[in-house]
Amino acid sequence: MRMAPKDRSSTAAEAGEALAVEGLGFLAADETRLERFLAVTGLGPHNLRRAAADPGFLVSVLDYLASDERLLVAFAETSGRRPEAVMRTLERLRGPSPPAST
C-alpha cells in the first residue's frame, strides 16, 4: 500500500521548527547570548526544555534572532544560510497576518 505524500505546509512547518531548534542551539552555544535570551524571555534553565517543545516558542526563537541584525547574520552564517532565507522561514512559520481591524 502506498502512503500519501506529506502536505507541503507540514513539511515547511517541520523545516521551520528544525531551523528554530538550530537557532536555539546557536544561542545556547554562547553563554552570553543564552543569558540575554533567557532574560528577554523570562525563562530559566529549569523550564527551557519544556518551552522548546511548544511550536509557538520555536517561532519566538526565530523572532528573537530576527530582532537583532547582527545576531541574525551570525546565526545565518553559522547555519550555512542567508539571512533572507531565515526570514522567509520565519514568515512561513508565523503564517498569514490577521486582517487589520477598522
Buried (B, 14 or more C-beta within 10 A) or exposed (E): EEEEEEEEEEEBBEEBBEBBEBBBEBBBEEEEBBEBBBEEBEBEEEEBEEBBEEEEBBBBBBBBBBEEEEBBBBBBEEBEBEBEEBBBBBBBBEEEEEEEEE
